[in-house]
Structure formats: structure tokens, C-alpha cells
């Protein structure tokens, strides 16, 4: 991590927003996962190792603030951050559509993986019902928010080059 202070500040701001604002943005009982959006944005900007470290940190904070078993989100966010960061090396597009698509797919995989791990831990989560009522709507919601969220967070985290339009973010 080259610039840990803006990253840490972004993660802490995402934690505060996740606790204070995200429950009020719920649609149909589905709460957006702002921490996951920050982790995926960070992974796409900084790469796989930073994505894994940021994912583990954000996931651990998410676990400590939630009611689920501690460590599940840390594991899922770390793996998702690593995989999304691996894609950043192969992304050549200058626009925002490819990163937003990656955030949507990675968000879907993360939500599904979280549900599967909870089922494996016998946490009383029915996988089929969870998939239909939480995983798919959350992936769509986070994907839609990524269209707004990714350019803003990417602009904040990328300080090394000047960006004047959204077409340069990506």
C-alpha cells in the first residue's frame, strides 16, 4: 500500500456510512454493502495484495459491527478483494463501465460466498431463500450503486494523476 492514510480514511468513512446511512437506504429489506464497494474499488486501483489486505480489514470491521459469526466477512472480502485486484492488472479500458461490471460480478460472488459460508457453518441460513431474497437483490443494488460510487471513490483514492472527467476513471 503506497498511500495508506487515504485508504484507511475511506474505509473508516465507509464503516460509518454502513452503520449510520446504509440501513436507511434499504430497498425491500436489502441493505447496500458500502464496505464491499470500497474494497472492490480499492482492489481495482491498487491491485490484488492491497485488495486482499483492504478486504480483510473491512471484512473484520464489518464482522465486529454485525451480528454474524466473526471472520466470515473478513474471509469473503479478502478473497474477493484479491480476485478483483487480480483483474486490475488486465483491465485496459479507460471508462467506468468495465470496473462497474467487475464490481457487480464480484459483489454477486461475495454475497453468494457469504451465504454459502453461513450455510456451511450451520448458522440457520436457508441457501435457496437467501439467494432469491438477499443475494440477487443485493448484487443488483450494489451494482447500481457502483455506477455512482466507483467514480467518486476512485477519484479520491487516485492522487497520482490528474483526472478532469469521468471518462478518465477506470
C-alpha positions in Angstrom: 0.0 0.0 0.0 1.6 3.2 -1.1 -0.9 5.6 0.4 -2.4 4.0 3.5 -3.9 7.2 5.0 -6.5 7.9 2.3 -7.3 4.2 2.2 -7.8 4.0 5.9 -9.8 7.2 5.9 -12.0 5.8 3.1 -12.5 2.5 5.0 -13.4 4.3 8.2 -15.8 6.6 6.3 -17.4 3.5 4.7 -17.8 1.9 8.1 -19.6 5.0 9.5 -21.8 5.2 6.4 -22.5 1.5 6.5 -23.7 1.8 10.1 -25.4 5.2 10.0 -26.7 5.7 6.5 -26.9 2.3 4.7 -29.8 0.9 6.8 -31.9 3.9 5.8 -31.1 3.2 2.1 -32.6 -0.3 2.3 -34.9 -1.3 -0.5 -37.1 -4.2 0.2 -35.0 -5.2 3.2 -31.8 -5.3 1.2 -29.1 -3.0 2.6 -26.3 -1.9 0.3 -22.8 -3.1 1.2 -20.8 0.1 1.1 -17.7 -1.5 2.6 -17.6 -4.1 -0.2 -17.9 -1.3 -2.8 -14.9 0.4 -1.2 -12.9 -2.8 -1.1 -13.6 -3.6 -4.7 -12.8 -0.1 -5.8 -9.6 -0.1 -3.9 -8.6 -3.5 -5.3 -9.2 -2.3 -8.8 -7.0 0.7 -8.2 -4.2 -0.8 -6.1 -4.1 -4.5 -7.2 -4.5 -7.9 -5.6 -2.3 -7.7 -2.5 -3.7 -4.3 -1.4 -7.2 -5.6 -2.3 -6.8 -8.6 0.0 -5.4 -6.6 2.9 -8.1 -3.9 2.5 -10.8 -6.6 2.1 -9.6 -8.4 5.3 -9.6 -5.2 7.3 -13.0 -4.0 6.0 -14.5 -7.5 6.5 -13.2 -7.7 10.0 -14.7 -4.3 10.8 -18.0 -5.5 9.2 -17.9 -8.7 11.3 -17.2 -6.8 14.5 -20.1 -4.4 13.9 -22.6 -7.1 12.8 -24.4 -9.9 14.4 -23.0 -12.8 12.4 -20.0 -15.0 13.1 -16.7 -13.1 13.3 -14.4 -13.9 10.4 -16.8 -14.8 7.7 -16.9 -11.3 6.0 -13.2 -10.9 6.6 -12.5 -14.1 4.7 -15.0 -13.3 1.9 -13.9 -9.7 1.5 -10.2 -10.7 1.5 -10.7 -13.3 -1.3 -13.0 -11.0 -3.3 -10.5 -8.1 -2.9 -7.7 -10.4 -4.1 -9.6 -11.7 -7.1 -10.8 -8.2 -8.1 -7.3 -6.9 -7.7 -6.0 -9.6 -10.0 -8.3 -8.3 -12.7 -7.0 -4.8 -12.3 -3.7 -5.9 -14.0 -5.6 -7.0 -17.1 -8.0 -4.0 -17.3 -7.1 -1.7 -20.1 -10.3 0.3 -20.5 -10.3 4.0 -19.7 -14.0 4.2 -19.0 -16.1 3.3 -15.9 -18.3 0.6 -17.4 -15.8 -2.3 -17.1 -14.9 -1.5 -13.5 -18.6 -1.2 -12.6 -19.3 -4.5 -14.3 -16.4 -6.1 -12.3 -17.9 -4.6 -9.1 -21.3 -6.0 -9.9 -20.0 -9.5 -10.6 -17.6 -9.5 -7.6 -20.4 -8.2 -5.4 -22.6 -11.1 -6.5 -19.8 -13.6 -5.9 -19.1 -12.1 -2.4 -22.8 -12.1 -1.4 -23.2 -15.6 -2.6 -20.0 -16.8 -0.9 -21.0 -15.2 2.3 -24.3 -17.1 2.2 -22.6 -20.3 1.4 -20.1 -20.0 4.3 -23.0 -19.2 6.7 -24.8 -22.4 5.5 -21.5 -24.4 6.0 -21.2 -23.0 9.5 -24.8 -24.1 10.1 -25.9 -20.6 11.0 -29.5 -21.4 10.2 -29.5 -19.7 6.8 -31.6 -21.4 4.0 -29.5 -21.0 0.9 -32.3 -21.0 -1.7 -34.4 -18.4 0.1 -31.3 -16.3 0.8 -30.2 -16.5 -2.8 -33.5 -15.2 -4.1 -34.3 -12.7 -1.4 -30.9 -11.3 -0.5 -28.0 -12.3 -2.8 -29.6 -11.3 -6.2 -31.2 -8.1 -5.0 -28.1 -7.1 -3.1 -25.9 -7.7 -6.1 -28.2 -5.6 -8.3 -28.4 -2.9 -5.7 -24.6 -2.8 -5.2 -24.1 -2.9 -8.9 -26.3 0.1 -9.4 -24.6 2.0 -6.6 -21.2 1.1 -8.1 -22.1 3.3 -11.1 -22.1 6.3 -8.7 -19.8 5.0 -6.0 -16.9 3.8 -8.1 -16.0 7.0 -9.9 -16.2 9.0 -6.6 -14.1 6.7 -4.5 -11.6 6.1 -7.4 -11.2 9.8 -7.9 -10.4 10.2 -4.2 -8.0 7.3 -4.0 -6.1 8.1 -7.1 -3.9 11.0 -6.4 -1.0 10.4 -8.7 -2.6 11.6 -11.9 -4.9 14.5 -12.7 -8.4 13.5 -13.8 -10.8 16.0 -15.1 -13.6 13.8 -16.5 -15.3 10.6 -15.6 -14.0 9.1 -18.8 -10.5 9.0 -17.3 -11.6 6.9 -14.3 -11.3 3.2 -14.8 
